[in-house]
Amino acid sequence: MRWKGVHHVEFSVLDYEDSIRFFDKMFGWLGYKSFWTLDIEYRSTYYMARFPFFHSYIGIQPAASGGRLDHEAQPTGINHVALWARSRREIDDFHENFLLKNGVEVTDAPAEYPAYSPGYYAVFFNDPVTGIHFELTHTPLIPSPAAFLRWIKTLKKIWAHHPEWKRPPWKEAMRNLPGRAEQREDGANRQTPA
C-alpha cells in the first residue's frame, strides 16, 4: 500500500506578485516553509508543510492566459485543494483571525461533515486573486466514539434513500482498481495475434 499521495500541485495565477503576497501570508500563518526557483528555467514559488523532508508541496506560477476562476460554475479543472489542519481549533482560529480579518471570501464556514469521515471538520474559501478554491480540514487520526457514531448514523440515513445499494455505504463506496500485474496481463493478451 502506498503511504504518500500527491507529490506536488502547481497553479497558474493571474497576478503573480499579488498572489505571492497572499499565499506568503496564508501559508506563513499555517506554518509552511517556502522556496522559489530563482527564475532558473521557469518562475515558480513553492510552499511545503514539512522541511527539509517534505512529501508534498504547492507551486504558484504566473499564468499566460485565462481569467479569474469561478468555483460556483464548476468549470473543468481542479475543483479545490484541501490542506491539512492540526486540529479543529486551528481551523476556527484560521477562519476568525486570518480569513475574516483579511476579507477572504469564505464559501463554507467551519463545520463538521459527518458523511465524509468520522470527525471531518473543515472551512472552505477562495483565494482573492485568482479564485482558487481551498479547504482547510482536520480529520482525526483516532476519532472520538461520538464522531464515529455520528458518521455511522449519517451514512445509515443516506443509505435509506438508496435501495440499490446492497451493502452499507462504507463498503459500497470502495472500488477495485486494476493492479500492475493485471494490467500487464491485459496488455499481453491484447498484443497476442489472433
Contacts in CASP RR format, 6 or more apart in sequence:
PFRMAT RR
TARGET T0000
AUTHOR 0000-0000-0000
METHOD contacts of the structure
MODEL  1
MRWKGVHHVEFSVLDYEDSIRFFDKMFGWLGYKSFWTLDIEYRSTYYMAR
FPFFHSYIGIQPAASGGRLDHEAQPTGINHVALWARSRREIDDFHENFLL
KNGVEVTDAPAEYPAYSPGYYAVFFNDPVTGIHFELTHTPLIPSPAAFLR
WIKTLKKIWAHHPEWKRPPWKEAMRNLPGRAEQREDGANRQTPA
4 55 0 8 1.000
4 56 0 8 1.000
5 55 0 8 1.000
5 56 0 8 1.000
6 56 0 8 1.000
7 55 0 8 1.000
7 56 0 8 1.000
7 57 0 8 1.000
8 46 0 8 1.000
8 56 0 8 1.000
8 57 0 8 1.000
8 58 0 8 1.000
8 59 0 8 1.000
9 58 0 8 1.000
9 59 0 8 1.000
9 78 0 8 1.000
9 81 0 8 1.000
10 44 0 8 1.000
10 58 0 8 1.000
10 59 0 8 1.000
10 60 0 8 1.000
10 61 0 8 1.000
11 58 0 8 1.000
11 59 0 8 1.000
11 60 0 8 1.000
11 61 0 8 1.000
11 78 0 8 1.000
11 130 0 8 1.000
11 132 0 8 1.000
12 61 0 8 1.000
12 62 0 8 1.000
12 63 0 8 1.000
12 64 0 8 1.000
13 19 0 8 1.000
13 60 0 8 1.000
13 61 0 8 1.000
13 62 0 8 1.000
13 63 0 8 1.000
13 129 0 8 1.000
13 130 0 8 1.000
13 132 0 8 1.000
14 63 0 8 1.000
14 66 0 8 1.000
14 67 0 8 1.000
14 68 0 8 1.000
14 129 0 8 1.000
14 130 0 8 1.000
15 129 0 8 1.000
15 130 0 8 1.000
16 43 0 8 1.000
16 60 0 8 1.000
16 61 0 8 1.000
16 62 0 8 1.000
18 129 0 8 1.000
19 60 0 8 1.000
19 127 0 8 1.000
19 129 0 8 1.000
19 130 0 8 1.000
20 45 0 8 1.000
20 60 0 8 1.000
22 127 0 8 1.000
22 128 0 8 1.000
22 129 0 8 1.000
23 45 0 8 1.000
23 47 0 8 1.000
23 60 0 8 1.000
23 127 0 8 1.000
24 34 0 8 1.000
25 98 0 8 1.000
25 102 0 8 1.000
26 98 0 8 1.000
26 127 0 8 1.000
27 34 0 8 1.000
27 47 0 8 1.000
27 58 0 8 1.000
28 34 0 8 1.000
29 94 0 8 1.000
29 98 0 8 1.000
30 49 0 8 1.000
30 83 0 8 1.000
30 85 0 8 1.000
30 94 0 8 1.000
30 136 0 8 1.000
31 49 0 8 1.000
32 47 0 8 1.000
32 48 0 8 1.000
32 49 0 8 1.000
33 47 0 8 1.000
33 48 0 8 1.000
33 49 0 8 1.000
33 50 0 8 1.000
33 51 0 8 1.000
33 54 0 8 1.000
34 45 0 8 1.000
34 46 0 8 1.000
34 47 0 8 1.000
34 48 0 8 1.000
35 45 0 8 1.000
35 46 0 8 1.000
35 48 0 8 1.000
36 43 0 8 1.000
36 44 0 8 1.000
36 45 0 8 1.000
36 46 0 8 1.000
37 43 0 8 1.000
37 44 0 8 1.000
37 45 0 8 1.000
42 61 0 8 1.000
43 61 0 8 1.000
43 62 0 8 1.000
44 59 0 8 1.000
44 60 0 8 1.000
44 61 0 8 1.000
45 59 0 8 1.000
45 60 0 8 1.000
46 57 0 8 1.000
46 58 0 8 1.000
46 59 0 8 1.000
46 60 0 8 1.000
47 57 0 8 1.000
47 58 0 8 1.000
47 59 0 8 1.000
47 60 0 8 1.000
48 54 0 8 1.000
48 56 0 8 1.000
48 57 0 8 1.000
48 58 0 8 1.000
49 56 0 8 1.000
49 57 0 8 1.000
49 83 0 8 1.000
49 84 0 8 1.000
58 81 0 8 1.000
63 130 0 8 1.000
67 130 0 8 1.000
68 130 0 8 1.000
68 131 0 8 1.000
69 75 0 8 1.000
69 126 0 8 1.000
69 130 0 8 1.000
69 131 0 8 1.000
69 132 0 8 1.000
69 133 0 8 1.000
70 131 0 8 1.000
71 79 0 8 1.000
71 80 0 8 1.000
71 107 0 8 1.000
71 126 0 8 1.000
71 131 0 8 1.000
71 133 0 8 1.000
78 132 0 8 1.000
79 133 0 8 1.000
80 124 0 8 1.000
80 132 0 8 1.000
80 133 0 8 1.000
80 134 0 8 1.000
80 135 0 8 1.000
81 132 0 8 1.000
81 133 0 8 1.000
81 134 0 8 1.000
81 135 0 8 1.000
82 122 0 8 1.000
82 134 0 8 1.000
82 135 0 8 1.000
82 136 0 8 1.000
82 137 0 8 1.000
83 134 0 8 1.000
83 135 0 8 1.000
83 136 0 8 1.000
83 137 0 8 1.000
84 137 0 8 1.000
84 138 0 8 1.000
85 91 0 8 1.000
85 94 0 8 1.000
85 121 0 8 1.000
85 136 0 8 1.000
85 137 0 8 1.000
85 138 0 8 1.000
86 138 0 8 1.000
87 138 0 8 1.000
88 110 0 8 1.000
88 121 0 8 1.000
88 138 0 8 1.000
90 136 0 8 1.000
90 138 0 8 1.000
91 110 0 8 1.000
91 121 0 8 1.000
91 122 0 8 1.000
91 123 0 8 1.000
91 136 0 8 1.000
91 137 0 8 1.000
91 138 0 8 1.000
92 110 0 8 1.000
94 123 0 8 1.000
94 136 0 8 1.000
95 106 0 8 1.000
95 109 0 8 1.000
95 110 0 8 1.000
95 123 0 8 1.000
98 104 0 8 1.000
99 106 0 8 1.000
99 123 0 8 1.000
99 125 0 8 1.000
100 106 0 8 1.000
103 128 0 8 1.000
104 125 0 8 1.000
104 126 0 8 1.000
104 127 0 8 1.000
104 128 0 8 1.000
105 125 0 8 1.000
105 126 0 8 1.000
105 128 0 8 1.000
106 123 0 8 1.000
106 124 0 8 1.000
106 125 0 8 1.000
107 124 0 8 1.000
107 125 0 8 1.000
107 126 0 8 1.000
107 133 0 8 1.000
108 122 0 8 1.000
108 123 0 8 1.000
108 124 0 8 1.000
109 123 0 8 1.000
110 121 0 8 1.000
110 122 0 8 1.000
110 123 0 8 1.000
111 121 0 8 1.000
111 122 0 8 1.000
111 123 0 8 1.000
112 119 0 8 1.000
112 120 0 8 1.000
112 121 0 8 1.000
112 147 0 8 1.000
112 150 0 8 1.000
113 120 0 8 1.000
113 121 0 8 1.000
113 122 0 8 1.000
114 120 0 8 1.000
114 147 0 8 1.000
114 150 0 8 1.000
114 151 0 8 1.000
114 153 0 8 1.000
114 154 0 8 1.000
115 151 0 8 1.000
115 154 0 8 1.000
115 155 0 8 1.000
115 158 0 8 1.000
116 139 0 8 1.000
117 139 0 8 1.000
117 143 0 8 1.000
117 151 0 8 1.000
118 140 0 8 1.000
118 143 0 8 1.000
118 144 0 8 1.000
118 147 0 8 1.000
118 148 0 8 1.000
118 150 0 8 1.000
118 151 0 8 1.000
119 138 0 8 1.000
119 139 0 8 1.000
119 140 0 8 1.000
119 143 0 8 1.000
119 144 0 8 1.000
119 147 0 8 1.000
119 150 0 8 1.000
119 151 0 8 1.000
120 137 0 8 1.000
120 138 0 8 1.000
120 139 0 8 1.000
121 137 0 8 1.000
121 138 0 8 1.000
121 139 0 8 1.000
122 135 0 8 1.000
122 136 0 8 1.000
122 137 0 8 1.000
122 138 0 8 1.000
123 135 0 8 1.000
123 136 0 8 1.000
123 137 0 8 1.000
124 133 0 8 1.000
124 134 0 8 1.000
124 135 0 8 1.000
125 133 0 8 1.000
125 134 0 8 1.000
125 135 0 8 1.000
125 136 0 8 1.000
126 132 0 8 1.000
126 133 0 8 1.000
126 134 0 8 1.000
127 134 0 8 1.000
140 147 0 8 1.000
143 151 0 8 1.000
155 168 0 8 1.000
155 169 0 8 1.000
155 170 0 8 1.000
156 168 0 8 1.000
158 169 0 8 1.000
159 165 0 8 1.000
159 168 0 8 1.000
159 169 0 8 1.000
162 169 0 8 1.000
165 172 0 8 1.000
166 172 0 8 1.000
178 186 0 8 1.000
END
